[in-house]
């Protein structure tokens, strides 16, 4: 039995399964405003509002992976592992992470 409902108002709630190491490495060099923006997106993922609040682009090359455009210059890549579990795959500048037009990773 669990104290937390899996859905609130019909919206699935997701919990982070892995990726804290990715978050910790990124946070060491990130500014406070970028940290705040990313944490807000992570909370939106947990409460189910991420897909309504942020622009999300499918990674067509990796099944179940999505790019979340957190800010103009910040992207988080996540992997949906099930009905209520996700991983943080990558966090970084938008220019080095995804092409907003195609949704595909940029190459060097």
PyMOL commands that set and color helices and strands:
alter all, ss='L'
color gray80, all
select helices_A, chain A and resi 20-29+32-47+50-53+94-97
alter helices_A, ss='H'
color red, helices_A
select strands_A, chain A and resi 7-8+11-12+15-18+55-58+65-71+74-80+85-92
alter strands_A, ss='S'
color yellow, strands_A
deselect
rebuild
show_as cartoon
